[in-house]
């Protein structure tokens, strides 16, 4: 009898329980045992095989409608210490697990691949890609599960803030979760018609100063005010912290890192830092306004999945079981054009780092161009048309020449 192990790593995302439910039901119907490993690799790394739960149909039949994870999750990384990796392999062996389904993002995928390689032929591994960041290397147009639910929830929050901004005559600076890529920030901002969304990808991998980020926001506020909207919401992608100029990051030498070595960007006060610089810039124009900083992210991770993610995750969970029983091993489970396509781990690795590739926003697409075109941004061309230039100068203490020099020289 085959024995399946299920575990969840990384941050929560809507739909985790759908994968757990479908994988359990599919495996049990084929006569397999299903063991849920609590808190990802955390207890297995200690050689502890007591923090498990046997899963059956009664335990999982309706959990696909729930947010969170019945198996909980952790960012425990078994790849950093060979001893921890050995203990994980040994613990899985003592549990009799010969098929492992991991649910997580790029770090969990890398950990699962490493565990599978260390176990050799004793263990078949399949990874189900999960992240609200949407940054795993799936084909273009295919979201990671949890993203669509999180985007919808985030867009609802941004939309509510836009109405509050209009009603109260103020500005909101929203820092949207997304460790590297700007998918969630742009997706939510574009859906809600935020005034502007700033993402790291538009800088093409270059390091960017806080002053440059703030100047971009300042220009958007100036133009929006000139157009009769002295209020709005600016969305900043959390991933902007990764492309910050080292000189700016030097002010935060104690910024912590997670188990996988990533800066904990949630601890970086990006919104406050940008807001403070924008407020100084607005004083030069004689514009007085209230600016409120909001961080949005954690409240998205455990919302109940929408119908798309309920269906998507159930299909992925059942497919993971079918793929493993069909002999596939060391693969990431994807759905492409209504077909399940297992992708070998070796095809999703970054040859430079040896880790899972990160899918960034593609700034060359028409959808990205459309999203940018619908934002309110100050452009050099705004000063080429006299009437538009005069309207902008009318809400500032600075003249047209001074404005052009401030923003575009």
C-alpha positions in Angstrom: 0.0 0.0 0.0 1.3 3.4 -1.0 1.7 6.0 1.8 1.3 9.7 0.9 2.8 12.5 2.9 1.3 16.0 2.6 3.0 19.1 4.0 2.7 22.9 3.6 5.5 25.4 3.5 5.8 29.2 3.3 3.1 31.7 3.9 -0.6 30.8 3.8 -2.6 31.2 0.6 -6.3 30.7 -0.2 -6.9 27.2 -1.5 -4.3 25.2 0.5 -7.1 23.1 2.1 -8.5 22.4 -1.4 -5.2 20.6 -2.4 -5.1 18.7 0.9 -8.7 17.6 0.5 -8.5 16.5 -3.1 -5.2 14.8 -2.7 -6.5 12.9 0.4 -9.7 11.8 -1.3 -7.9 10.7 -4.5 -5.2 8.8 -2.6 -7.7 7.1 -0.2 -9.9 6.0 -3.1 -6.9 4.2 -4.5 -6.3 2.4 -1.3 -3.4 4.5 -0.1 -2.7 5.8 3.4 -2.4 9.6 3.7 -0.4 11.3 6.4 -0.4 15.0 7.1 2.8 16.4 8.4 2.1 19.4 10.7 4.0 22.7 10.2 5.9 21.8 7.0 9.4 20.4 7.5 9.7 21.9 11.0 9.2 18.7 13.1 10.7 16.4 10.5 13.9 18.4 10.7 14.1 17.4 14.4 13.5 13.7 13.6 10.1 14.1 15.2 7.4 11.8 13.7 4.7 12.4 16.3 3.4 15.7 14.8 1.4 14.1 12.1 -2.3 13.4 11.5 -3.9 10.5 9.5 -6.2 12.0 6.9 -9.4 10.4 5.6 -12.6 11.5 3.8 -14.3 12.5 7.0 -11.5 14.9 7.9 -11.3 16.7 4.6 -14.6 16.5 2.8 -15.6 20.2 3.2 -12.3 21.9 4.0 -11.8 23.1 0.4 -14.2 26.0 1.3 -12.0 27.2 4.2 -9.0 29.5 4.3 -5.8 28.7 6.1 -4.3 25.3 6.3 -5.5 22.4 8.5 -1.9 21.2 8.5 -0.6 24.6 9.4 2.6 25.8 7.8 6.2 27.0 8.5 9.2 28.4 6.7 11.5 25.7 8.1 14.3 25.0 5.6 15.9 21.5 5.6 18.4 22.5 3.0 20.6 24.8 5.1 22.0 22.0 7.3 22.9 18.5 6.0 22.0 17.1 9.4 18.5 18.5 9.2 18.1 17.1 5.7 19.2 13.7 6.8 16.7 13.8 9.7 13.9 14.7 7.3 14.7 11.8 5.0 15.0 9.4 7.9 11.7 10.6 9.4 9.8 10.2 6.2 11.2 6.7 5.9 10.2 5.7 9.4 6.7 7.0 8.6 6.6 4.8 5.6 6.0 7.7 3.3 7.0 6.8 -0.3 5.0 9.6 -2.1 5.4 13.2 -0.9 3.2 16.1 -2.0 4.6 19.5 -0.9 2.4 22.6 -1.2 4.2 25.9 -1.2 6.1 28.6 -3.1 9.6 28.7 -4.6 11.4 28.0 -1.4 9.3 25.0 -0.5 9.6 23.7 -4.0 13.4 23.8 -3.7 13.3 22.1 -0.3 11.1 19.3 -1.6 13.3 18.8 -4.6 16.4 18.6 -2.3 14.6 16.1 0.0 13.6 14.0 -3.0 17.1 13.9 -4.4 18.6 12.9 -1.0 16.0 10.1 -0.6 16.7 8.7 -4.0 14.4 6.0 -5.3 12.8 5.6 -1.9 10.6 8.7 -2.4 8.6 10.2 -5.2 8.0 14.0 -4.8 5.4 16.2 -6.4 5.1 19.9 -5.7 1.9 21.9 -6.0 2.8 25.6 -6.6 1.1 28.0 -4.1 1.7 31.7 -3.5 -0.4 34.9 -3.6 2.7 36.5 -5.1 2.1 34.6 -8.4 5.9 34.4 -8.9 6.5 30.7 -9.6 7.8 29.9 -13.1 4.5 28.8 -14.6 3.7 29.5 -18.3 2.5 33.0 -19.1 -1.1 33.7 -18.1 -1.3 30.8 -15.7 -1.7 31.9 -12.1 -0.4 30.2 -9.0 -3.3 29.1 -6.8 -4.4 31.6 -4.2 -3.4 34.6 -6.4 -6.9 35.2 -7.9 -8.6 35.1 -4.5 -6.0 37.4 -2.9 -6.1 39.8 -5.8 -9.9 40.1 -5.6 -9.7 40.7 -1.8 -6.9 43.2 -2.2 -8.7 45.1 -5.0 -11.7 45.3 -2.6 -9.6 46.9 0.1 -8.0 49.4 -2.4 -11.5 50.2 -3.8 -12.8 51.0 -0.3 -9.7 53.1 0.5 -10.3 55.0 -2.8 -13.8 55.9 -1.7 -12.6 56.9 1.8 -9.9 59.1 0.1 -12.5 60.8 -2.1 -14.9 61.2 0.9 -12.3 62.5 3.3 -10.1 64.3 0.8 -6.9 62.5 1.6 -4.3 60.2 0.1 -3.4 56.6 1.0 -0.1 54.9 0.4 -0.7 51.2 0.3 2.3 48.8 0.5 1.1 45.5 -1.1 2.6 42.2 -0.2 4.8 40.5 -2.8 8.4 39.5 -1.9 10.0 40.0 -5.3 7.4 40.4 -8.0 4.7 43.0 -8.5 1.9 40.7 -9.7 -0.4 41.2 -6.7 0.2 45.0 -6.4 -0.4 45.7 -10.0 -3.3 43.2 -10.2 -5.1 44.8 -7.3 -4.2 48.4 -8.2 -5.3 47.9 -11.8 -8.6 46.2 -10.9 -9.5 48.9 -8.4 -8.3 51.7 -10.6 -5.8 53.0 -8.0 -4.3 56.4 -8.9 -0.9 54.8 -9.4 0.9 51.5 -8.8 4.6 51.4 -8.5 6.4 48.0 -9.0 10.0 47.0 -9.1 9.9 45.6 -12.6 9.4 48.9 -14.2 13.0 49.8 -13.2 14.4 46.9 -15.2 16.5 45.4 -12.4 18.3 48.6 -11.5 18.8 49.8 -8.0 16.5 52.7 -7.2 16.7 55.4 -4.5 13.9 56.3 -2.2 14.1 59.8 -3.5 13.3 58.6 -7.0 10.4 56.5 -5.8 9.0 59.4 -3.8 9.4 61.8 -6.7 7.3 59.5 -8.9 4.6 59.4 -6.3 4.8 63.2 -5.8 4.4 63.8 -9.6 1.3 61.5 -9.6 -0.3 63.5 -6.8 0.6 66.8 -8.4 -1.0 65.7 -11.7 -4.1 64.2 -10.1 -4.6 67.4 -8.1 -4.3 69.5 -11.3 -7.0 67.2 -12.9 -9.4 68.0 -10.0 -8.7 64.9 -7.9 -6.8 66.0 -4.8 -7.2 62.5 -3.3 -6.5 58.9 -4.2 -4.6 55.7 -3.5 -1.0 55.0 -4.5 0.0 51.3 -4.4 3.6 50.3 -3.7 4.8 46.8 -4.4 6.6 45.4 -1.4 9.2 44.0 -3.8 10.5 47.6 -4.2 12.4 47.0 -1.1 14.6 44.4 -2.9 15.7 47.0 -5.5 16.3 49.8 -3.1 19.7 51.5 -3.4 22.1 50.0 -0.8 22.7 53.5 0.5 19.1 53.7 1.6 19.0 50.1 3.0 22.2 51.0 5.0 19.9 52.8 7.4 18.4 49.4 8.4 21.4 47.2 9.2 19.4 45.0 11.5 16.6 44.2 9.0 15.9 40.5 9.7 16.0 37.6 7.2 13.8 34.5 7.1 14.9 30.9 7.1 15.7 31.0 3.4 17.8 34.1 3.6 15.3 36.6 2.2 15.0 40.1 3.7 11.9 40.3 5.8 10.5 43.2 3.7 7.4 43.4 6.0 9.8 44.8 8.6 11.0 47.6 6.2 8.8 50.7 6.7 8.7 51.4 3.0 5.4 53.2 3.0 6.4 55.6 5.8 9.8 56.3 4.2 8.2 57.1 0.8 5.4 59.1 2.4 7.8 61.3 4.4 9.7 62.2 1.3 6.6 62.9 -0.7 5.3 65.2 2.0 8.5 67.2 1.9 8.1 67.4 -1.9 4.5 68.5 -1.7 5.5 71.4 0.6 7.5 72.9 -2.3 4.3 73.0 -4.3 2.3 74.5 -1.4 0.0 71.4 -1.3 -1.3 70.4 2.1 -2.9 67.0 2.4 -3.2 64.0 4.8 -1.3 60.9 3.7 -2.0 57.6 5.5 0.2 54.5 5.1 -1.5 51.1 5.0 0.2 47.7 4.7 -1.9 45.1 2.9 -1.0 41.5 2.7 -1.4 39.3 5.8 -5.2 39.8 5.7 -5.3 38.3 2.3 -3.5 35.0 3.0 -6.2 33.1 4.9 -9.4 34.4 3.3 -11.7 31.7 2.0 -10.9 30.8 -1.6 -13.2 31.9 -4.4 -14.8 29.5 -6.8 -11.8 29.7 -9.2 -9.3 28.7 -6.5 -11.6 26.0 -5.1 -11.8 24.3 -8.4 -8.2 24.9 -9.3 -6.8 23.5 -6.1 -9.0 20.4 -6.1 -7.8 19.6 -9.6 -4.1 20.2 -8.7 -4.4 18.0 -5.6 -6.0 15.1 -7.4 -3.5 15.5 -10.2 -0.5 15.3 -7.8 -1.7 11.9 -6.6 -2.4 10.6 -10.1 1.0 11.9 -11.4 2.9 10.2 -8.6 1.1 6.9 -9.0 1.7 7.0 -12.7 5.4 7.0 -12.0 6.3 10.7 -12.3 8.7 11.9 -9.7 10.4 15.2 -8.8 7.8 17.3 -10.6 5.8 20.5 -10.2 2.1 20.0 -11.0 0.6 22.5 -13.4 -2.6 23.0 -15.3 -2.1 24.2 -18.8 -5.0 24.6 -21.4 -7.2 22.4 -19.2 -4.6 19.7 -19.1 -2.4 18.6 -16.2 1.3 19.0 -17.1 3.9 17.8 -14.6 7.1 19.9 -15.0 10.4 18.3 -14.0 12.1 20.2 -11.2 15.3 20.6 -13.3 13.3 22.7 -15.8 12.2 25.3 -13.3 15.6 26.0 -11.7 17.6 29.2 -12.2 21.0 28.0 -13.6 22.8 30.9 -11.8 21.4 30.2 -8.3 20.4 26.5 -8.5 17.1 27.5 -6.9 13.6 27.9 -8.3 13.2 30.6 -10.9 11.2 33.7 -9.9 8.5 34.8 -12.4 8.5 38.6 -12.5 6.0 40.9 -14.2 6.6 40.9 -17.9 6.8 44.6 -18.7 6.8 43.9 -22.5 3.2 42.7 -22.6 0.2 44.6 -23.8 -1.6 44.0 -20.5 1.2 45.7 -18.6 1.2 48.7 -21.0 -2.6 49.0 -20.6 -2.3 49.0 -16.8 0.4 51.7 -16.9 -1.6 53.8 -19.4 -4.6 53.9 -17.2 -2.7 55.2 -14.2 -2.2 58.9 -13.3 1.5 59.6 -13.8 3.3 62.8 -14.5 5.1 62.4 -17.8 7.5 64.7 -19.7 4.9 64.9 -22.4 2.6 66.7 -20.0 4.8 69.7 -20.4 4.8 69.7 -24.1 1.2 70.8 -24.4 0.9 74.4 -23.0 -2.6 74.1 -21.5 -1.7 70.9 -19.6 1.5 72.4 -18.4 -0.2 75.5 -17.2 -2.9 73.4 -15.3 -0.1 71.6 -13.5 1.8 74.7 -12.7 -1.4 76.3 -11.4 -1.6 73.9 -8.4 2.1 74.4 -7.6 4.3 77.2 -6.4 6.8 76.2 -9.0 6.8 77.4 -12.5 6.8 75.1 -15.6 10.5 75.3 -16.1 11.1 74.5 -12.4 8.7 71.6 -12.6 10.3 70.2 -15.7 13.7 70.4 -14.0 12.5 68.8 -10.8 10.9 65.8 -12.4 12.7 65.2 -15.7 16.2 66.6 -15.6 
